[in-house]
Each structure stands twice: as C-alpha cells, then as structure tokens.
C-alpha cells in the first residue's frame, strides 16, 4: 500500500542502509515498464505499475561507494534494510495537472529533464507520473536529455534504454529522449537546453503571481523537495492569479535536473543547507544564465533540482 501511494504521489525514493558502517543513501526506484510487455514488469499482464509491490533500483557501483559496494556484494535472498517511501516533488501538481477547485487544471505543458548517469531513474519516475498515471495530462509533452560517460551505458542492449523506448512507444508521440556520450565528444550545453525549452513563451502564456507558493519560482528557492508532502491535504496551490488579480490555472512548464552533485551544480547551481534542510536555492549555472537571456524561461518554467 505504501508503494502504491508513492507511485500515485509522483517522485519518491527509499533509503538503503549499509549495516556495518551505518551509512545510508537514497535511491530512486524505477517504474517497471517494458520488463514484461504489459507496461509494469510484474508479469501478470494487468499493466499495474506497482502491482507486485517490488522496488527495483538502478545502481552504479562506485570505487568508494560504501552503499553501492555493499549492495553489489549481496546475493539472491539476502535481506536489505529499506526506509521509506520518502516522498519528493509532486510533479503533476507542479505542472498544474488538476489540483482541484483551488487550482484549476492547466492546458498543455512542456517538461524537459536533464539527467546525468543514474539520474535517469528520476526522469523515468517523472515520465510515469506525468504521462501514464491516473493524474497524467493528455497535453503534456516530455523530453529527456541523458548524459553518459560511455556508449555502453546507453547502448541498444541497456535495460534502461528498453524502458525509454517502451515509454516512447506508448506515449503517442508525447515522449522523446536523446543521449549524449562524453567519450564521443557530445554533451549537454546551453544550445541543447534552448532547443528543448524554446526561447519564447508558448501561446496563451500567463505569468502566475508569486502569491502561490506551489507555482512560484521565487518561493521554490526556499523550499525543499519534501514540501509537497507537508502540504498534503492543506491545498497545495494556495493562490494562482495573473498580474491583474484574475484567477488562472496554475502550473508551470518543468525543467528538471538530476544526477551527481557536480552535474546539478553546473546546470542549476548547488542546493543549499539552511535550518537543517537541503533547500533548492537560487537557480544559477547554465540555466540561470539562460533565464537572464530569455525572460520567458524564467517566468514560465519551474526549475527543480533532484
């Protein structure tokens, strides 16, 4: 039941503990699409993404990774201590896909996800929520730009590529992805981000006032990724108005970034610690520079640091 509720929420993770050293790390479970042919991976043919209650993780063993090394040494049948689910961003709510009377459903939204390495797990979770869940919006379009060090990480035989292809096939043209490979000289740069987001506001663009803490870029700076859970049942979208005080549909286009700390810092600036919480912090880096160059990017896009 807890896993089913987490999938319904949006983004979530579990904490894995290395018992000898008492070290813990958060991992983002993979949606199980494309593993059994019905879109969920549980083998029962019902297409229910959480039907078997399994938690499947994408793990890269690091040379000095206490938890990844511990997991790599486990055998079939060994027990692992998990804590969670830890609920993160409610991406459907952030995109304005129907928050009830307090925040009417918005129209089509654009979602761009920059993923570095195993950060692709968060991108797959976001796609599952935004495109295929019970809260998904039919007009949402999503593109994933996935950065890898080696071609074998994103080659045709890679399991994650199979999941991306399955999502593309069942999206009806609303999901796409591209891979960059460091050893081949390709990478994510400002031009790639500009191409994916566009440098102008979409038709019908309305600037939502900063009175709404759920859809305000300014208020996001001092939020962490758990504020969605704290707001549950309290009206996530508190006030969405245009510049003239007229109620409008909330939600923004989403530009999400997930990967190693250096990857996030390069594109959005690092998160900041304050009051015992890891807050989103101001948007700097490559995307911050683009926001100053293209005002529509800063006005109509929420930048979420995973």
One Martini backbone bead per residue (centre of mass of N, CA, C, O) as a GRO file, in nm:
protein
  306
    1UNK     BB    1   0.056   0.063  -0.020
    2UNK     BB    2   0.300   0.258  -0.002
    3UNK     BB    3   0.389   0.224  -0.297
    4UNK     BB    4   0.127   0.305  -0.434
    5UNK     BB    5   0.122   0.593  -0.311
    6UNK     BB    6   0.392   0.686  -0.431
    7UNK     BB    7   0.315   0.663  -0.731
    8UNK     BB    8   0.074   0.865  -0.703
    9UNK     BB    9   0.243   1.114  -0.626
   10UNK     BB   10   0.548   1.058  -0.784
   11UNK     BB   11   0.817   1.134  -0.632
   12UNK     BB   12   1.056   0.882  -0.503
   13UNK     BB   13   1.220   0.714  -0.220
   14UNK     BB   14   1.485   0.517  -0.078
   15UNK     BB   15   1.655   0.388   0.205
   16UNK     BB   16   1.985   0.262   0.226
   17UNK     BB   17   2.156   0.038   0.452
   18UNK     BB   18   2.473   0.005   0.592
   19UNK     BB   19   2.525  -0.190   0.869
   20UNK     BB   20   2.827  -0.168   0.948
   21UNK     BB   21   2.850   0.168   0.898
   22UNK     BB   22   2.580   0.330   0.903
   23UNK     BB   23   2.506   0.388   0.597
   24UNK     BB   24   2.311   0.613   0.389
   25UNK     BB   25   2.099   0.599   0.088
   26UNK     BB   26   1.937   0.733  -0.185
   27UNK     BB   27   1.682   0.580  -0.396
   28UNK     BB   28   1.533   0.550  -0.722
   29UNK     BB   29   1.278   0.400  -0.837
   30UNK     BB   30   1.165   0.200  -1.093
   31UNK     BB   31   0.977   0.172  -1.338
   32UNK     BB   32   0.841  -0.142  -1.486
   33UNK     BB   33   0.862  -0.088  -1.767
   34UNK     BB   34   0.937  -0.323  -2.025
   35UNK     BB   35   0.962  -0.621  -1.861
   36UNK     BB   36   0.662  -0.778  -1.973
   37UNK     BB   37   0.471  -0.611  -2.203
   38UNK     BB   38   0.246  -0.429  -2.005
   39UNK     BB   39   0.401  -0.183  -1.835
   40UNK     BB   40   0.520  -0.316  -1.527
   41UNK     BB   41   0.687  -0.611  -1.464
   42UNK     BB   42   0.496  -0.849  -1.304
   43UNK     BB   43   0.359  -1.071  -1.516
   44UNK     BB   44   0.016  -1.028  -1.512
   45UNK     BB   45  -0.104  -0.823  -1.748
   46UNK     BB   46  -0.231  -0.536  -1.601
   47UNK     BB   47  -0.043  -0.264  -1.596
   48UNK     BB   48   0.058  -0.242  -1.295
   49UNK     BB   49   0.321  -0.072  -1.164
   50UNK     BB   50   0.254  -0.181  -0.837
   51UNK     BB   51   0.140  -0.482  -0.813
   52UNK     BB   52   0.408  -0.632  -0.658
   53UNK     BB   53   0.574  -0.433  -0.459
   54UNK     BB   54   0.830  -0.360  -0.596
   55UNK     BB   55   1.187  -0.269  -0.581
   56UNK     BB   56   1.371  -0.097  -0.836
   57UNK     BB   57   1.724  -0.053  -0.892
   58UNK     BB   58   1.973   0.183  -0.998
   59UNK     BB   59   2.322   0.079  -0.983
   60UNK     BB   60   2.639   0.227  -0.923
   61UNK     BB   61   2.953   0.126  -0.876
   62UNK     BB   62   3.170   0.268  -0.656
   63UNK     BB   63   3.486   0.288  -0.546
   64UNK     BB   64   3.368   0.465  -0.270
   65UNK     BB   65   3.096   0.298  -0.224
   66UNK     BB   66   2.942   0.181   0.044
   67UNK     BB   67   2.655   0.098  -0.066
   68UNK     BB   68   2.711  -0.011  -0.351
   69UNK     BB   69   2.915  -0.227  -0.256
   70UNK     BB   70   2.724  -0.377  -0.071
   71UNK     BB   71   2.509  -0.453  -0.286
   72UNK     BB   72   2.708  -0.605  -0.483
   73UNK     BB   73   2.764  -0.837  -0.247
   74UNK     BB   74   2.498  -0.955  -0.279
   75UNK     BB   75   2.255  -1.205  -0.265
   76UNK     BB   76   2.021  -1.410  -0.322
   77UNK     BB   77   1.803  -1.350  -0.036
   78UNK     BB   78   1.903  -1.110   0.085
   79UNK     BB   79   1.881  -0.868   0.321
   80UNK     BB   80   1.727  -0.533   0.324
   81UNK     BB   81   1.734  -0.207   0.445
   82UNK     BB   82   1.442  -0.004   0.439
   83UNK     BB   83   1.335   0.337   0.391
   84UNK     BB   84   0.992   0.426   0.362
   85UNK     BB   85   0.875   0.636   0.169
   86UNK     BB   86   1.016   0.924   0.007
   87UNK     BB   87   0.868   1.214  -0.063
   88UNK     BB   88   0.855   1.434  -0.325
   89UNK     BB   89   0.774   1.564  -0.594
   90UNK     BB   90   0.474   1.696  -0.737
   91UNK     BB   91   0.463   1.710  -1.071
   92UNK     BB   92   0.163   1.741  -1.141
   93UNK     BB   93   0.111   1.989  -0.964
   94UNK     BB   94   0.334   2.173  -1.083
   95UNK     BB   95   0.197   2.151  -1.380
   96UNK     BB   96  -0.128   2.166  -1.337
   97UNK     BB   97  -0.293   1.867  -1.312
   98UNK     BB   98  -0.505   1.916  -1.107
   99UNK     BB   99  -0.595   2.077  -0.780
  100UNK     BB  100  -0.868   2.169  -0.807
  101UNK     BB  101  -1.038   2.451  -0.716
  102UNK     BB  102  -0.772   2.610  -0.628
  103UNK     BB  103  -0.647   2.468  -0.910
  104UNK     BB  104  -0.685   2.466  -1.212
  105UNK     BB  105  -0.646   2.315  -1.491
  106UNK     BB  106  -0.420   2.300  -1.727
  107UNK     BB  107  -0.277   2.282  -2.004
  108UNK     BB  108  -0.033   2.246  -2.184
  109UNK     BB  109   0.290   2.092  -2.123
  110UNK     BB  110   0.639   2.130  -2.064
  111UNK     BB  111   0.905   1.877  -2.037
  112UNK     BB  112   1.241   1.888  -1.901
  113UNK     BB  113   1.514   1.639  -1.870
  114UNK     BB  114   1.820   1.637  -1.694
  115UNK     BB  115   2.045   1.357  -1.711
  116UNK     BB  116   2.289   1.197  -1.495
  117UNK     BB  117   2.310   0.892  -1.532
  118UNK     BB  118   2.124   0.769  -1.265
  119UNK     BB  119   1.919   1.014  -1.302
  120UNK     BB  120   1.716   0.856  -1.488
  121UNK     BB  121   1.520   0.752  -1.272
  122UNK     BB  122   1.370   1.022  -1.227
  123UNK     BB  123   1.273   1.051  -1.519
  124UNK     BB  124   1.096   0.796  -1.523
  125UNK     BB  125   0.911   0.878  -1.296
  126UNK     BB  126   0.804   1.139  -1.423
  127UNK     BB  127   0.683   1.006  -1.675
  128UNK     BB  128   0.483   0.823  -1.533
  129UNK     BB  129   0.320   1.056  -1.400
  130UNK     BB  130   0.270   1.261  -1.652
  131UNK     BB  131   0.170   1.023  -1.879
  132UNK     BB  132   0.042   0.738  -1.707
  133UNK     BB  133  -0.123   0.828  -1.489
  134UNK     BB  134  -0.419   0.929  -1.329
  135UNK     BB  135  -0.288   1.246  -1.352
  136UNK     BB  136  -0.243   1.276  -1.632
  137UNK     BB  137  -0.169   1.476  -1.918
  138UNK     BB  138  -0.259   1.487  -2.253
  139UNK     BB  139  -0.064   1.758  -2.324
  140UNK     BB  140   0.196   1.642  -2.240
  141UNK     BB  141   0.546   1.709  -2.294
  142UNK     BB  142   0.851   1.501  -2.312
  143UNK     BB  143   1.209   1.549  -2.248
  144UNK     BB  144   1.513   1.359  -2.255
  145UNK     BB  145   1.848   1.433  -2.136
  146UNK     BB  146   2.121   1.197  -2.153
  147UNK     BB  147   2.414   1.160  -1.964
  148UNK     BB  148   2.721   0.993  -2.064
  149UNK     BB  149   3.034   0.840  -2.066
  150UNK     BB  150   2.933   0.574  -2.215
  151UNK     BB  151   2.792   0.385  -2.460
  152UNK     BB  152   2.707   0.131  -2.284
  153UNK     BB  153   2.499   0.290  -2.101
  154UNK     BB  154   2.318   0.362  -2.397
  155UNK     BB  155   2.265   0.115  -2.539
  156UNK     BB  156   2.057  -0.114  -2.688
  157UNK     BB  157   2.108  -0.327  -2.430
  158UNK     BB  158   2.002  -0.145  -2.231
  159UNK     BB  159   1.752  -0.144  -2.003
  160UNK     BB  160   1.676   0.161  -2.002
  161UNK     BB  161   1.629   0.187  -2.305
  162UNK     BB  162   1.385   0.001  -2.309
  163UNK     BB  163   1.211   0.190  -2.134
  164UNK     BB  164   1.222   0.439  -2.318
  165UNK     BB  165   1.098   0.300  -2.567
  166UNK     BB  166   0.830   0.221  -2.435
  167UNK     BB  167   0.741   0.509  -2.369
  168UNK     BB  168   0.743   0.613  -2.658
  169UNK     BB  169   0.535   0.411  -2.776
  170UNK     BB  170   0.291   0.488  -2.549
  171UNK     BB  171   0.272   0.823  -2.593
  172UNK     BB  172   0.191   0.941  -2.878
  173UNK     BB  173   0.447   1.156  -2.913
  174UNK     BB  174   0.513   1.280  -2.597
  175UNK     BB  175   0.793   1.115  -2.602
  176UNK     BB  176   1.147   1.187  -2.556
  177UNK     BB  177   1.501   1.107  -2.644
  178UNK     BB  178   1.848   1.176  -2.557
  179UNK     BB  179   2.200   1.102  -2.606
  180UNK     BB  180   2.505   1.150  -2.436
  181UNK     BB  181   2.875   1.115  -2.497
  182UNK     BB  182   3.178   1.183  -2.381
  183UNK     BB  183   3.371   0.988  -2.560
  184UNK     BB  184   3.222   1.139  -2.829
  185UNK     BB  185   3.183   1.465  -2.764
  186UNK     BB  186   2.908   1.474  -2.620
  187UNK     BB  187   2.677   1.726  -2.480
  188UNK     BB  188   2.537   1.937  -2.254
  189UNK     BB  189   2.405   2.253  -2.352
  190UNK     BB  190   2.266   2.553  -2.411
  191UNK     BB  191   2.151   2.473  -2.688
  192UNK     BB  192   1.992   2.222  -2.594
  193UNK     BB  193   1.807   2.374  -2.395
  194UNK     BB  194   1.686   2.579  -2.595
  195UNK     BB  195   1.560   2.371  -2.782
  196UNK     BB  196   1.375   2.228  -2.563
  197UNK     BB  197   1.232   2.506  -2.448
  198UNK     BB  198   1.268   2.759  -2.572
  199UNK     BB  199   1.271   3.137  -2.620
  200UNK     BB  200   0.950   3.134  -2.586
  201UNK     BB  201   0.640   3.180  -2.523
  202UNK     BB  202   0.360   3.030  -2.520
  203UNK     BB  203   0.057   3.008  -2.603
  204UNK     BB  204  -0.117   3.175  -2.351
  205UNK     BB  205   0.064   3.319  -2.173
  206UNK     BB  206   0.089   3.326  -1.804
  207UNK     BB  207   0.164   3.507  -1.529
  208UNK     BB  208   0.223   3.392  -1.220
  209UNK     BB  209   0.196   3.472  -0.919
  210UNK     BB  210   0.379   3.482  -0.601
  211UNK     BB  211   0.139   3.382  -0.409
  212UNK     BB  212   0.217   3.096  -0.508
  213UNK     BB  213   0.409   2.848  -0.360
  214UNK     BB  214   0.376   2.612  -0.584
  215UNK     BB  215   0.433   2.824  -0.862
  216UNK     BB  216   0.686   2.970  -0.743
  217UNK     BB  217   1.012   3.043  -0.800
  218UNK     BB  218   1.080   3.205  -0.544
  219UNK     BB  219   0.967   2.993  -0.333
  220UNK     BB  220   1.144   2.749  -0.423
  221UNK     BB  221   1.420   2.839  -0.306
  222UNK     BB  222   1.289   2.779   0.009
  223UNK     BB  223   1.262   2.480  -0.078
  224UNK     BB  224   1.196   2.150  -0.066
  225UNK     BB  225   1.114   1.818  -0.178
  226UNK     BB  226   0.891   1.793   0.082
  227UNK     BB  227   0.659   2.010   0.064
  228UNK     BB  228   0.434   1.837  -0.061
  229UNK     BB  229   0.379   1.659   0.189
  230UNK     BB  230   0.315   1.889   0.390
  231UNK     BB  231   0.062   1.992   0.196
  232UNK     BB  232  -0.120   1.771   0.242
  233UNK     BB  233  -0.457   1.877   0.258
  234UNK     BB  234  -0.386   2.216   0.236
  235UNK     BB  235  -0.341   2.326  -0.037
  236UNK     BB  236  -0.106   2.363  -0.262
  237UNK     BB  237  -0.269   2.580  -0.418
  238UNK     BB  238  -0.326   2.898  -0.291
  239UNK     BB  239  -0.253   3.113  -0.546
  240UNK     BB  240  -0.374   3.194  -0.879
  241UNK     BB  241  -0.256   3.474  -1.062
  242UNK     BB  242  -0.246   3.739  -1.233
  243UNK     BB  243  -0.144   4.071  -1.268
  244UNK     BB  244  -0.483   4.142  -1.216
  245UNK     BB  245  -0.620   3.919  -1.009
  246UNK     BB  246  -0.681   3.673  -1.184
  247UNK     BB  247  -0.786   3.366  -1.205
  248UNK     BB  248  -0.571   3.084  -1.273
  249UNK     BB  249  -0.406   2.842  -1.401
  250UNK     BB  250  -0.184   2.649  -1.286
  251UNK     BB  251   0.138   2.608  -1.350
  252UNK     BB  252   0.430   2.470  -1.514
  253UNK     BB  253   0.692   2.435  -1.665
  254UNK     BB  254   0.947   2.173  -1.665
  255UNK     BB  255   1.289   2.184  -1.525
  256UNK     BB  256   1.491   1.904  -1.479
  257UNK     BB  257   1.755   1.789  -1.242
  258UNK     BB  258   1.971   1.490  -1.252
  259UNK     BB  259   2.253   1.390  -1.042
  260UNK     BB  260   2.533   1.473  -0.974
  261UNK     BB  261   2.645   1.740  -0.809
  262UNK     BB  262   2.807   1.862  -1.050
  263UNK     BB  263   2.574   1.858  -1.251
  264UNK     BB  264   2.379   2.043  -1.101
  265UNK     BB  265   2.570   2.286  -1.059
  266UNK     BB  266   2.618   2.353  -1.358
  267UNK     BB  267   2.302   2.411  -1.435
  268UNK     BB  268   2.170   2.536  -1.129
  269UNK     BB  269   2.313   2.496  -0.889
  270UNK     BB  270   2.335   2.452  -0.569
  271UNK     BB  271   2.233   2.347  -0.298
  272UNK     BB  272   2.104   2.440   0.033
  273UNK     BB  273   2.172   2.488   0.375
  274UNK     BB  274   1.884   2.525   0.606
  275UNK     BB  275   1.747   2.442   0.898
  276UNK     BB  276   1.818   2.125   0.827
  277UNK     BB  277   1.785   2.180   0.512
  278UNK     BB  278   1.759   2.102   0.166
  279UNK     BB  279   1.759   2.349  -0.057
  280UNK     BB  280   1.728   2.470  -0.371
  281UNK     BB  281   1.784   2.746  -0.442
  282UNK     BB  282   1.925   2.922  -0.663
  283UNK     BB  283   1.940   2.989  -1.008
  284UNK     BB  284   2.215   2.893  -1.187
  285UNK     BB  285   2.425   2.866  -1.419
  286UNK     BB  286   2.320   2.784  -1.723
  287UNK     BB  287   2.014   2.841  -1.660
  288UNK     BB  288   2.049   3.118  -1.536
  289UNK     BB  289   2.159   3.252  -1.792
  290UNK     BB  290   1.912   3.190  -1.972
  291UNK     BB  291   1.704   3.347  -1.798
  292UNK     BB  292   1.835   3.628  -1.866
  293UNK     BB  293   1.802   3.601  -2.180
  294UNK     BB  294   1.513   3.442  -2.128
  295UNK     BB  295   1.236   3.539  -1.963
  296UNK     BB  296   1.037   3.300  -2.019
  297UNK     BB  297   1.199   3.086  -1.866
  298UNK     BB  298   1.166   3.223  -1.581
  299UNK     BB  299   0.843   3.253  -1.584
  300UNK     BB  300   0.736   2.943  -1.714
  301UNK     BB  301   0.960   2.793  -1.534
  302UNK     BB  302   1.040   2.517  -1.337
  303UNK     BB  303   1.323   2.450  -1.132
  304UNK     BB  304   1.430   2.115  -1.054
  305UNK     BB  305   1.613   1.971  -0.794
  306UNK     BB  306   1.714   1.631  -0.724
   0.00000   0.00000   0.00000
